[in-house]
Amino acid sequence: MLAGDLNALPESETMQVFYRDWKESFSENAPTYPAKEPNVKIDYILFKPANRWRVLESKVIEEKTASDHRPILSVFELLKPN
């Protein structure tokens, strides 16, 4: 698992490098920054290996005061190895 503010847009070269090996917990372009009126997505939860995890839920939490970013939440299920 890798989670945090990566300061990179989904289409950026940085994220394209991550996407080679990591899967994103939610791929919709839900904006996370700035918290008061978010208009860009720069916060992510990434995971690998993809075949060991199932994403049960993912969302951006509508919190405007705790940080300058909106928090994101993903719930995972760890799958049995094949």
Steps between C-alpha positions, in 0.01 A plus 500: 500500500612851422279792600544872506533833326711421195470854357437352156199504270366162380626558146847618611819314415552433871168319532554310175820358654308397813223340292752260342524305827229636729121493473291793617221436752266733313558623151232765462642848495352600835672827594675521838670840497448769624272380780253789489423470129699209355571513129803270456582145601847468654431257788504125447479156656699251292548129557675192368493221415162556337401132516525492882261787574137582433386859543170497689447875526678822407399860546614854557376619838333841503719652774604861444681602820733220616751553218555695182414173317187287520566160660448186297384164630528154348393173659678187377457127532817290500446201273640153552801418283431286195 
